[in-house]
Amino acid sequence: MTQPRRFARVRPTGLMAKTARILTDPKATLIDCTVIDYSAGGACLEVGGQVTLPKRFELLYGPTRKKCRVVWTSGRRIGVAF
């Protein structure tokens, strides 16, 4: 079941991994997620299961590590700003 994008995003060139991990606390376990959209200013993530995320966390996406702030949520999808 695919949903239309809320905002048009500019995709970076090159191959992108579709999976990422969310780090909420240095001592907490990593949460797996799927990257739906990614741009220089933010991303749309899809988290499986009933996961409660804080308003701020770190996203581990390939070699990058971004500090994120939750902007919107819609079901299992989360919009974040970097």
PDB file with one MODEL, atoms N, CA, C and O in Angstrom:
MODEL        1
ATOM      1  N   MET A   1       0.846  -1.159   0.000  1.00  0.00           N
ATOM      2  CA  MET A   1       0.000   0.000   0.000  1.00  0.00           C
ATOM      3  C   MET A   1       0.903   1.237   0.000  1.00  0.00           C
ATOM      4  O   MET A   1       1.543   1.543   1.006  1.00  0.00           O
ATOM      5  N   THR A   2       0.949   1.932  -1.111  1.00  0.00           N
ATOM      6  CA  THR A   2       1.768   3.134  -1.196  1.00  0.00           C
ATOM      7  C   THR A   2       0.893   4.361  -1.048  1.00  0.00           C
ATOM      8  O   THR A   2      -0.245   4.400  -1.515  1.00  0.00           O
ATOM      9  N   GLN A   3       1.444   5.345  -0.399  1.00  0.00           N
ATOM     10  CA  GLN A   3       0.736   6.603  -0.203  1.00  0.00           C
ATOM     11  C   GLN A   3       1.439   7.683  -0.999  1.00  0.00           C
ATOM     12  O   GLN A   3       2.657   7.624  -1.168  1.00  0.00           O
ATOM     13  N   PRO A   4       0.702   8.671  -1.496  1.00  0.00           N
ATOM     14  CA  PRO A   4       1.363   9.750  -2.231  1.00  0.00           C
ATOM     15  C   PRO A   4       2.231  10.585  -1.293  1.00  0.00           C
ATOM     16  O   PRO A   4       1.965  10.671  -0.094  1.00  0.00           O
ATOM     17  N   ARG A   5       3.249  11.184  -1.845  1.00  0.00           N
ATOM     18  CA  ARG A   5       4.141  12.031  -1.058  1.00  0.00           C
ATOM     19  C   ARG A   5       3.432  13.305  -0.659  1.00  0.00           C
ATOM     20  O   ARG A   5       2.650  13.863  -1.429  1.00  0.00           O
ATOM     21  N   ARG A   6       3.710  13.763   0.549  1.00  0.00           N
ATOM     22  CA  ARG A   6       3.121  15.018   1.017  1.00  0.00           C
ATOM     23  C   ARG A   6       3.833  16.214   0.401  1.00  0.00           C
ATOM     24  O   ARG A   6       3.199  17.207   0.045  1.00  0.00           O
ATOM     25  N   PHE A   7       5.164  16.114   0.278  1.00  0.00           N
ATOM     26  CA  PHE A   7       5.957  17.211  -0.238  1.00  0.00           C
ATOM     27  C   PHE A   7       6.902  16.684  -1.303  1.00  0.00           C
ATOM     28  O   PHE A   7       7.389  15.557  -1.207  1.00  0.00           O
ATOM     29  N   ALA A   8       7.160  17.488  -2.307  1.00  0.00           N
ATOM     30  CA  ALA A   8       8.115  17.096  -3.333  1.00  0.00           C
ATOM     31  C   ALA A   8       9.524  17.171  -2.747  1.00  0.00           C
ATOM     32  O   ALA A   8       9.896  18.187  -2.161  1.00  0.00           O
ATOM     33  N   ARG A   9      10.290  16.128  -2.897  1.00  0.00           N
ATOM     34  CA  ARG A   9      11.653  16.074  -2.361  1.00  0.00           C
ATOM     35  C   ARG A   9      12.640  15.937  -3.506  1.00  0.00           C
ATOM     36  O   ARG A   9      12.337  15.325  -4.529  1.00  0.00           O
ATOM     37  N   VAL A  10      13.795  16.497  -3.332  1.00  0.00           N
ATOM     38  CA  VAL A  10      14.864  16.348  -4.303  1.00  0.00           C
ATOM     39  C   VAL A  10      15.743  15.203  -3.819  1.00  0.00           C
ATOM     40  O   VAL A  10      16.298  15.251  -2.721  1.00  0.00           O
ATOM     41  N   ARG A  11      15.860  14.190  -4.636  1.00  0.00           N
ATOM     42  CA  ARG A  11      16.663  13.027  -4.246  1.00  0.00           C
ATOM     43  C   ARG A  11      18.125  13.275  -4.604  1.00  0.00           C
ATOM     44  O   ARG A  11      18.422  13.798  -5.678  1.00  0.00           O
ATOM     45  N   PRO A  12      19.035  12.903  -3.713  1.00  0.00           N
ATOM     46  CA  PRO A  12      20.450  13.007  -4.052  1.00  0.00           C
ATOM     47  C   PRO A  12      20.815  12.003  -5.130  1.00  0.00           C
ATOM     48  O   PRO A  12      20.149  10.978  -5.284  1.00  0.00           O
ATOM     49  N   THR A  13      21.869  12.295  -5.876  1.00  0.00           N
ATOM     50  CA  THR A  13      22.275  11.369  -6.934  1.00  0.00           C
ATOM     51  C   THR A  13      23.033  10.197  -6.332  1.00  0.00           C
ATOM     52  O   THR A  13      23.570  10.292  -5.229  1.00  0.00           O
ATOM     53  N   GLY A  14      23.070   9.114  -7.050  1.00  0.00           N
ATOM     54  CA  GLY A  14      23.790   7.932  -6.591  1.00  0.00           C
ATOM     55  C   GLY A  14      22.853   6.929  -5.929  1.00  0.00           C
ATOM     56  O   GLY A  14      21.651   7.163  -5.806  1.00  0.00           O
ATOM     57  N   LEU A  15      23.426   5.822  -5.511  1.00  0.00           N
ATOM     58  CA  LEU A  15      22.641   4.775  -4.866  1.00  0.00           C
ATOM     59  C   LEU A  15      22.366   5.143  -3.414  1.00  0.00           C
ATOM     60  O   LEU A  15      23.243   5.644  -2.710  1.00  0.00           O
ATOM     61  N   MET A  16      21.159   4.892  -2.985  1.00  0.00           N
ATOM     62  CA  MET A  16      20.776   5.165  -1.606  1.00  0.00           C
ATOM     63  C   MET A  16      20.293   3.874  -0.969  1.00  0.00           C
ATOM     64  O   MET A  16      19.560   3.098  -1.581  1.00  0.00           O
ATOM     65  N   ALA A  17      20.713   3.657   0.261  1.00  0.00           N
ATOM     66  CA  ALA A  17      20.196   2.517   1.013  1.00  0.00           C
ATOM     67  C   ALA A  17      18.773   2.849   1.440  1.00  0.00           C
ATOM     68  O   ALA A  17      18.486   3.996   1.783  1.00  0.00           O
ATOM     69  N   LYS A  18      17.897   1.890   1.426  1.00  0.00           N
ATOM     70  CA  LYS A  18      16.512   2.124   1.832  1.00  0.00           C
ATOM     71  C   LYS A  18      16.302   1.928   3.319  1.00  0.00           C
ATOM     72  O   LYS A  18      15.308   2.400   3.870  1.00  0.00           O
ATOM     73  N   THR A  19      17.220   1.240   3.976  1.00  0.00           N
ATOM     74  CA  THR A  19      17.045   0.993   5.397  1.00  0.00           C
ATOM     75  C   THR A  19      17.934   1.936   6.207  1.00  0.00           C
ATOM     76  O   THR A  19      19.027   2.311   5.784  1.00  0.00           O
ATOM     77  N   ALA A  20      17.439   2.297   7.358  1.00  0.00           N
ATOM     78  CA  ALA A  20      18.183   3.164   8.270  1.00  0.00           C
ATOM     79  C   ALA A  20      17.884   2.703   9.687  1.00  0.00           C
ATOM     80  O   ALA A  20      17.064   1.811   9.903  1.00  0.00           O
ATOM     81  N   ARG A  21      18.550   3.315  10.637  1.00  0.00           N
ATOM     82  CA  ARG A  21      18.324   2.982  12.045  1.00  0.00           C
ATOM     83  C   ARG A  21      18.162   4.263  12.832  1.00  0.00           C
ATOM     84  O   ARG A  21      18.770   5.288  12.524  1.00  0.00           O
ATOM     85  N   ILE A  22      17.325   4.183  13.859  1.00  0.00           N
ATOM     86  CA  ILE A  22      17.047   5.328  14.722  1.00  0.00           C
ATOM     87  C   ILE A  22      17.685   5.069  16.074  1.00  0.00           C
ATOM     88  O   ILE A  22      17.503   4.013  16.678  1.00  0.00           O
ATOM     89  N   LEU A  23      18.430   6.053  16.530  1.00  0.00           N
ATOM     90  CA  LEU A  23      19.087   5.987  17.828  1.00  0.00           C
ATOM     91  C   LEU A  23      18.430   7.021  18.739  1.00  0.00           C
ATOM     92  O   LEU A  23      18.605   8.225  18.550  1.00  0.00           O
ATOM     93  N   THR A  24      17.674   6.546  19.725  1.00  0.00           N
ATOM     94  CA  THR A  24      16.964   7.455  20.622  1.00  0.00           C
ATOM     95  C   THR A  24      17.777   7.799  21.858  1.00  0.00           C
ATOM     96  O   THR A  24      17.642   8.886  22.419  1.00  0.00           O
ATOM     97  N   ASP A  25      18.620   6.868  22.278  1.00  0.00           N
ATOM     98  CA  ASP A  25      19.426   7.037  23.488  1.00  0.00           C
ATOM     99  C   ASP A  25      20.683   6.187  23.312  1.00  0.00           C
ATOM    100  O   ASP A  25      20.599   5.096  22.749  1.00  0.00           O
ATOM    101  N   PRO A  26      21.848   6.652  23.776  1.00  0.00           N
ATOM    102  CA  PRO A  26      23.066   5.856  23.598  1.00  0.00           C
ATOM    103  C   PRO A  26      22.979   4.445  24.175  1.00  0.00           C
ATOM    104  O   PRO A  26      23.644   3.539  23.672  1.00  0.00           O
ATOM    105  N   LYS A  27      22.182   4.239  25.212  1.00  0.00           N
ATOM    106  CA  LYS A  27      22.067   2.921  25.829  1.00  0.00           C
ATOM    107  C   LYS A  27      20.885   2.106  25.298  1.00  0.00           C
ATOM    108  O   LYS A  27      20.743   0.932  25.641  1.00  0.00           O
ATOM    109  N   ALA A  28      20.048   2.710  24.476  1.00  0.00           N
ATOM    110  CA  ALA A  28      18.863   2.025  23.950  1.00  0.00           C
ATOM    111  C   ALA A  28      19.224   1.217  22.703  1.00  0.00           C
ATOM    112  O   ALA A  28      20.245   1.465  22.061  1.00  0.00           O
ATOM    113  N   THR A  29      18.380   0.262  22.378  1.00  0.00           N
ATOM    114  CA  THR A  29      18.592  -0.524  21.166  1.00  0.00           C
ATOM    115  C   THR A  29      18.213   0.309  19.950  1.00  0.00           C
ATOM    116  O   THR A  29      17.391   1.220  20.043  1.00  0.00           O
ATOM    117  N   LEU A  30      18.814  -0.008  18.814  1.00  0.00           N
ATOM    118  CA  LEU A  30      18.528   0.704  17.579  1.00  0.00           C
ATOM    119  C   LEU A  30      17.178   0.260  17.029  1.00  0.00           C
ATOM    120  O   LEU A  30      16.802  -0.905  17.155  1.00  0.00           O
ATOM    121  N   ILE A  31      16.456   1.187  16.425  1.00  0.00           N
ATOM    122  CA  ILE A  31      15.143   0.913  15.831  1.00  0.00           C
ATOM    123  C   ILE A  31      15.304   0.935  14.320  1.00  0.00           C
ATOM    124  O   ILE A  31      15.779   1.927  13.767  1.00  0.00           O
ATOM    125  N   ASP A  32      14.916  -0.139  13.643  1.00  0.00           N
ATOM    126  CA  ASP A  32      14.993  -0.199  12.188  1.00  0.00           C
ATOM    127  C   ASP A  32      13.858   0.605  11.566  1.00  0.00           C
ATOM    128  O   ASP A  32      12.742   0.629  12.086  1.00  0.00           O
ATOM    129  N   CYS A  33      14.154   1.264  10.442  1.00  0.00           N
ATOM    130  CA  CYS A  33      13.126   2.005   9.718  1.00  0.00           C
ATOM    131  C   CYS A  33      13.458   1.987   8.230  1.00  0.00           C
ATOM    132  O   CYS A  33      14.557   1.601   7.831  1.00  0.00           O
ATOM    133  N   THR A  34      12.505   2.405   7.424  1.00  0.00           N
ATOM    134  CA  THR A  34      12.669   2.490   5.980  1.00  0.00           C
ATOM    135  C   THR A  34      12.619   3.947   5.575  1.00  0.00           C
ATOM    136  O   THR A  34      11.748   4.689   6.028  1.00  0.00           O
ATOM    137  N   VAL A  35      13.547   4.367   4.724  1.00  0.00           N
ATOM    138  CA  VAL A  35      13.577   5.740   4.237  1.00  0.00           C
ATOM    139  C   VAL A  35      12.693   5.807   2.996  1.00  0.00           C
ATOM    140  O   VAL A  35      12.953   5.124   2.006  1.00  0.00           O
ATOM    141  N   ILE A  36      11.652   6.629   3.051  1.00  0.00           N
ATOM    142  CA  ILE A  36      10.739   6.801   1.921  1.00  0.00           C
ATOM    143  C   ILE A  36      11.233   7.936   1.032  1.00  0.00           C
ATOM    144  O   ILE A  36      11.353   7.769  -0.181  1.00  0.00           O
ATOM    145  N   ASP A  37      11.518   9.078   1.626  1.00  0.00           N
ATOM    146  CA  ASP A  37      12.047  10.254   0.934  1.00  0.00           C
ATOM    147  C   ASP A  37      13.227  10.789   1.718  1.00  0.00           C
ATOM    148  O   ASP A  37      13.295  10.637   2.938  1.00  0.00           O
ATOM    149  N   TYR A  38      14.162  11.418   1.008  1.00  0.00           N
ATOM    150  CA  TYR A  38      15.333  11.982   1.666  1.00  0.00           C
ATOM    151  C   TYR A  38      15.764  13.220   0.889  1.00  0.00           C
ATOM    152  O   TYR A  38      15.869  13.185  -0.337  1.00  0.00           O
ATOM    153  N   SER A  39      16.011  14.301   1.595  1.00  0.00           N
ATOM    154  CA  SER A  39      16.532  15.513   0.967  1.00  0.00           C
ATOM    155  C   SER A  39      17.526  16.149   1.921  1.00  0.00           C
ATOM    156  O   SER A  39      17.768  15.628   3.010  1.00  0.00           O
ATOM    157  N   ALA A  40      18.102  17.272   1.519  1.00  0.00           N
ATOM    158  CA  ALA A  40      19.098  17.941   2.340  1.00  0.00           C
ATOM    159  C   ALA A  40      18.507  18.462   3.645  1.00  0.00           C
ATOM    160  O   ALA A  40      19.218  18.562   4.645  1.00  0.00           O
ATOM    161  N   GLY A  41      17.219  18.794   3.652  1.00  0.00           N
ATOM    162  CA  GLY A  41      16.603  19.384   4.834  1.00  0.00           C
ATOM    163  C   GLY A  41      15.806  18.442   5.702  1.00  0.00           C
ATOM    164  O   GLY A  41      15.436  18.806   6.819  1.00  0.00           O
ATOM    165  N   GLY A  42      15.523  17.218   5.218  1.00  0.00           N
ATOM    166  CA  GLY A  42      14.712  16.303   6.015  1.00  0.00           C
ATOM    167  C   GLY A  42      14.458  15.000   5.294  1.00  0.00           C
ATOM    168  O   GLY A  42      15.017  14.731   4.231  1.00  0.00           O
ATOM    169  N   ALA A  43      13.592  14.191   5.902  1.00  0.00           N
ATOM    170  CA  ALA A  43      13.296  12.873   5.342  1.00  0.00           C
ATOM    171  C   ALA A  43      11.920  12.414   5.803  1.00  0.00           C
ATOM    172  O   ALA A  43      11.359  12.927   6.772  1.00  0.00           O
ATOM    173  N   CYS A  44      11.397  11.432   5.078  1.00  0.00           N
ATOM    174  CA  CYS A  44      10.174  10.744   5.460  1.00  0.00           C
ATOM    175  C   CYS A  44      10.582   9.316   5.786  1.00  0.00           C
ATOM    176  O   CYS A  44      11.173   8.626   4.956  1.00  0.00           O
ATOM    177  N   LEU A  45      10.263   8.877   7.001  1.00  0.00           N
ATOM    178  CA  LEU A  45      10.634   7.547   7.469  1.00  0.00           C
ATOM    179  C   LEU A  45       9.393   6.728   7.751  1.00  0.00           C
ATOM    180  O   LEU A  45       8.350   7.271   8.115  1.00  0.00           O
ATOM    181  N   GLU A  46       9.506   5.420   7.582  1.00  0.00           N
ATOM    182  CA  GLU A  46       8.423   4.513   7.938  1.00  0.00           C
ATOM    183  C   GLU A  46       8.951   3.533   8.972  1.00  0.00           C
ATOM    184  O   GLU A  46       9.924   2.818   8.729  1.00  0.00           O
ATOM    185  N   VAL A  47       8.298   3.508  10.128  1.00  0.00           N
ATOM    186  CA  VAL A  47       8.723   2.669  11.246  1.00  0.00           C
ATOM    187  C   VAL A  47       7.720   1.541  11.402  1.00  0.00           C
ATOM    188  O   VAL A  47       6.511   1.771  11.376  1.00  0.00           O
ATOM    189  N   GLY A  48       8.218   0.325  11.562  1.00  0.00           N
ATOM    190  CA  GLY A  48       7.347  -0.829  11.731  1.00  0.00           C
ATOM    191  C   GLY A  48       6.956  -1.019  13.186  1.00  0.00           C
ATOM    192  O   GLY A  48       7.713  -0.670  14.091  1.00  0.00           O
ATOM    193  N   GLY A  49       5.779  -1.571  13.404  1.00  0.00           N
ATOM    194  CA  GLY A  49       5.339  -1.878  14.760  1.00  0.00           C
ATOM    195  C   GLY A  49       4.867  -0.664  15.536  1.00  0.00           C
ATOM    196  O   GLY A  49       4.742   0.433  14.991  1.00  0.00           O
ATOM    197  N   GLN A  50       4.609  -0.876  16.800  1.00  0.00           N
ATOM    198  CA  GLN A  50       4.137   0.178  17.694  1.00  0.00           C
ATOM    199  C   GLN A  50       5.335   0.777  18.425  1.00  0.00           C
ATOM    200  O   GLN A  50       5.639   0.386  19.553  1.00  0.00           O
ATOM    201  N   VAL A  51       6.003   1.712  17.791  1.00  0.00           N
ATOM    202  CA  VAL A  51       7.188   2.335  18.358  1.00  0.00           C
ATOM    203  C   VAL A  51       6.860   3.774  18.713  1.00  0.00           C
ATOM    204  O   VAL A  51       6.325   4.518  17.892  1.00  0.00           O
ATOM    205  N   THR A  52       7.183   4.162  19.938  1.00  0.00           N
ATOM    206  CA  THR A  52       7.003   5.542  20.355  1.00  0.00           C
ATOM    207  C   THR A  52       8.361   6.227  20.302  1.00  0.00           C
ATOM    208  O   THR A  52       9.296   5.829  20.996  1.00  0.00           O
ATOM    209  N   LEU A  53       8.460   7.262  19.471  1.00  0.00           N
ATOM    210  CA  LEU A  53       9.724   7.967  19.312  1.00  0.00           C
ATOM    211  C   LEU A  53       9.677   9.306  20.031  1.00  0.00           C
ATOM    212  O   LEU A  53       8.619   9.929  20.118  1.00  0.00           O
ATOM    213  N   PRO A  54      10.825   9.754  20.549  1.00  0.00           N
ATOM    214  CA  PRO A  54      10.872  11.092  21.136  1.00  0.00           C
ATOM    215  C   PRO A  54      10.854  12.145  20.021  1.00  0.00           C
ATOM    216  O   PRO A  54      10.958  11.805  18.843  1.00  0.00           O
ATOM    217  N   LYS A  55      10.722  13.410  20.394  1.00  0.00           N
ATOM    218  CA  LYS A  55      10.677  14.492  19.405  1.00  0.00           C
ATOM    219  C   LYS A  55      12.021  14.705  18.719  1.00  0.00           C
ATOM    220  O   LYS A  55      12.066  15.206  17.595  1.00  0.00           O
ATOM    221  N   ARG A  56      13.113  14.332  19.374  1.00  0.00           N
ATOM    222  CA  ARG A  56      14.455  14.463  18.797  1.00  0.00           C
ATOM    223  C   ARG A  56      15.205  13.141  18.940  1.00  0.00           C
ATOM    224  O   ARG A  56      15.157  12.495  19.987  1.00  0.00           O
ATOM    225  N   PHE A  57      15.903  12.749  17.862  1.00  0.00           N
ATOM    226  CA  PHE A  57      16.690  11.519  17.860  1.00  0.00           C
ATOM    227  C   PHE A  57      17.746  11.621  16.767  1.00  0.00           C
ATOM    228  O   PHE A  57      17.802  12.614  16.041  1.00  0.00           O
ATOM    229  N   GLU A  58      18.579  10.598  16.652  1.00  0.00           N
ATOM    230  CA  GLU A  58      19.595  10.548  15.606  1.00  0.00           C
ATOM    231  C   GLU A  58      19.239   9.466  14.596  1.00  0.00           C
ATOM    232  O   GLU A  58      18.783   8.381  14.959  1.00  0.00           O
ATOM    233  N   LEU A  59      19.454   9.780  13.324  1.00  0.00           N
ATOM    234  CA  LEU A  59      19.193   8.843  12.235  1.00  0.00           C
ATOM    235  C   LEU A  59      20.522   8.362  11.686  1.00  0.00           C
ATOM    236  O   LEU A  59      21.356   9.169  11.275  1.00  0.00           O
ATOM    237  N   LEU A  60      20.727   7.050  11.675  1.00  0.00           N
ATOM    238  CA  LEU A  60      21.922   6.441  11.109  1.00  0.00           C
ATOM    239  C   LEU A  60      21.541   5.916   9.728  1.00  0.00           C
ATOM    240  O   LEU A  60      20.832   4.917   9.604  1.00  0.00           O
ATOM    241  N   TYR A  61      22.022   6.603   8.693  1.00  0.00           N
ATOM    242  CA  TYR A  61      21.621   6.311   7.318  1.00  0.00           C
ATOM    243  C   TYR A  61      22.879   6.148   6.478  1.00  0.00           C
ATOM    244  O   TYR A  61      23.480   7.133   6.049  1.00  0.00           O
ATOM    245  N   GLY A  62      23.273   4.901   6.245  1.00  0.00           N
ATOM    246  CA  GLY A  62      24.522   4.647   5.532  1.00  0.00           C
ATOM    247  C   GLY A  62      25.686   5.188   6.356  1.00  0.00           C
ATOM    248  O   GLY A  62      25.775   4.907   7.551  1.00  0.00           O
ATOM    249  N   PRO A  63      26.575   5.958   5.739  1.00  0.00           N
ATOM    250  CA  PRO A  63      27.705   6.513   6.493  1.00  0.00           C
ATOM    251  C   PRO A  63      27.360   7.791   7.260  1.00  0.00           C
ATOM    252  O   PRO A  63      28.189   8.291   8.021  1.00  0.00           O
ATOM    253  N   THR A  64      26.161   8.323   7.075  1.00  0.00           N
ATOM    254  CA  THR A  64      25.805   9.589   7.712  1.00  0.00           C
ATOM    255  C   THR A  64      25.072   9.376   9.030  1.00  0.00           C
ATOM    256  O   THR A  64      24.415   8.358   9.249  1.00  0.00           O
ATOM    257  N   ARG A  65      25.209  10.357   9.884  1.00  0.00           N
ATOM    258  CA  ARG A  65      24.522  10.362  11.180  1.00  0.00           C
ATOM    259  C   ARG A  65      23.914  11.751  11.340  1.00  0.00           C
ATOM    260  O   ARG A  65      24.639  12.732  11.506  1.00  0.00           O
ATOM    261  N   LYS A  66      22.582  11.840  11.290  1.00  0.00           N
ATOM    262  CA  LYS A  66      21.885  13.125  11.318  1.00  0.00           C
ATOM    263  C   LYS A  66      21.080  13.279  12.597  1.00  0.00           C
ATOM    264  O   LYS A  66      20.424  12.337  13.042  1.00  0.00           O
ATOM    265  N   LYS A  67      21.130  14.467  13.187  1.00  0.00           N
ATOM    266  CA  LYS A  67      20.269  14.789  14.322  1.00  0.00           C
ATOM    267  C   LYS A  67      18.938  15.246  13.747  1.00  0.00           C
ATOM    268  O   LYS A  67      18.895  16.169  12.933  1.00  0.00           O
ATOM    269  N   CYS A  68      17.848  14.602  14.166  1.00  0.00           N
ATOM    270  CA  CYS A  68      16.525  14.839  13.590  1.00  0.00           C
ATOM    271  C   CYS A  68      15.554  15.406  14.611  1.00  0.00           C
ATOM    272  O   CYS A  68      15.680  15.202  15.819  1.00  0.00           O
ATOM    273  N   ARG A  69      14.577  16.129  14.069  1.00  0.00           N
ATOM    274  CA  ARG A  69      13.467  16.666  14.851  1.00  0.00           C
ATOM    275  C   ARG A  69      12.185  16.245  14.139  1.00  0.00           C
ATOM    276  O   ARG A  69      12.050  16.463  12.935  1.00  0.00           O
ATOM    277  N   VAL A  70      11.248  15.651  14.860  1.00  0.00           N
ATOM    278  CA  VAL A  70       9.992  15.198  14.255  1.00  0.00           C
ATOM    279  C   VAL A  70       9.137  16.409  13.896  1.00  0.00           C
ATOM    280  O   VAL A  70       8.882  17.274  14.734  1.00  0.00           O
ATOM    281  N   VAL A  71       8.699  16.459  12.637  1.00  0.00           N
ATOM    282  CA  VAL A  71       7.881  17.566  12.142  1.00  0.00           C
ATOM    283  C   VAL A  71       6.420  17.154  12.034  1.00  0.00           C
ATOM    284  O   VAL A  71       5.528  17.922  12.395  1.00  0.00           O
ATOM    285  N   TRP A  72       6.171  15.948  11.538  1.00  0.00           N
ATOM    286  CA  TRP A  72       4.810  15.447  11.411  1.00  0.00           C
ATOM    287  C   TRP A  72       4.808  13.926  11.525  1.00  0.00           C
ATOM    288  O   TRP A  72       5.831  13.272  11.323  1.00  0.00           O
ATOM    289  N   THR A  73       3.642  13.380  11.854  1.00  0.00           N
ATOM    290  CA  THR A  73       3.444  11.928  11.885  1.00  0.00           C
ATOM    291  C   THR A  73       2.113  11.600  11.230  1.00  0.00           C
ATOM    292  O   THR A  73       1.149  12.359  11.334  1.00  0.00           O
ATOM    293  N   SER A  74       2.073  10.472  10.561  1.00  0.00           N
ATOM    294  CA  SER A  74       0.856  10.004   9.923  1.00  0.00           C
ATOM    295  C   SER A  74       0.902   8.478   9.921  1.00  0.00           C
ATOM    296  O   SER A  74       1.498   7.867   9.033  1.00  0.00           O
ATOM    297  N   GLY A  75       0.277   7.877  10.909  1.00  0.00           N
ATOM    298  CA  GLY A  75       0.315   6.423  11.024  1.00  0.00           C
ATOM    299  C   GLY A  75       1.718   5.958  11.357  1.00  0.00           C
ATOM    300  O   GLY A  75       2.291   6.356  12.372  1.00  0.00           O
ATOM    301  N   ARG A  76       2.274   5.108  10.492  1.00  0.00           N
ATOM    302  CA  ARG A  76       3.633   4.600  10.701  1.00  0.00           C
ATOM    303  C   ARG A  76       4.694   5.503  10.084  1.00  0.00           C
ATOM    304  O   ARG A  76       5.886   5.263  10.273  1.00  0.00           O
ATOM    305  N   ARG A  77       4.286   6.535   9.349  1.00  0.00           N
ATOM    306  CA  ARG A  77       5.236   7.437   8.686  1.00  0.00           C
ATOM    307  C   ARG A  77       5.533   8.649   9.556  1.00  0.00           C
ATOM    308  O   ARG A  77       4.667   9.182  10.250  1.00  0.00           O
ATOM    309  N   ILE A  78       6.789   9.059   9.487  1.00  0.00           N
ATOM    310  CA  ILE A  78       7.255  10.175  10.302  1.00  0.00           C
ATOM    311  C   ILE A  78       8.049  11.116   9.404  1.00  0.00           C
ATOM    312  O   ILE A  78       8.926  10.672   8.664  1.00  0.00           O
ATOM    313  N   GLY A  79       7.751  12.397   9.463  1.00  0.00           N
ATOM    314  CA  GLY A  79       8.524  13.402   8.741  1.00  0.00           C
ATOM    315  C   GLY A  79       9.489  14.063   9.708  1.00  0.00           C
ATOM    316  O   GLY A  79       9.092  14.518  10.781  1.00  0.00           O
ATOM    317  N   VAL A  80      10.765  14.113   9.322  1.00  0.00           N
ATOM    318  CA  VAL A  80      11.777  14.707  10.183  1.00  0.00           C
ATOM    319  C   VAL A  80      12.517  15.802   9.447  1.00  0.00           C
ATOM    320  O   VAL A  80      12.634  15.778   8.222  1.00  0.00           O
ATOM    321  N   ALA A  81      13.018  16.766  10.208  1.00  0.00           N
ATOM    322  CA  ALA A  81      13.882  17.821   9.690  1.00  0.00           C
ATOM    323  C   ALA A  81      15.256  17.634  10.286  1.00  0.00           C
ATOM    324  O   ALA A  81      15.391  17.222  11.439  1.00  0.00           O
ATOM    325  N   PHE A  82      16.289  17.937   9.497  1.00  0.00           N
ATOM    326  CA  PHE A  82      17.665  17.817   9.981  1.00  0.00           C
ATOM    327  C   PHE A  82      18.143  19.140  10.535  1.00  0.00           C
ATOM    328  O   PHE A  82      19.281  19.244  10.992  1.00  0.00           O
TER     329      PHE A  82
ENDMDL
END
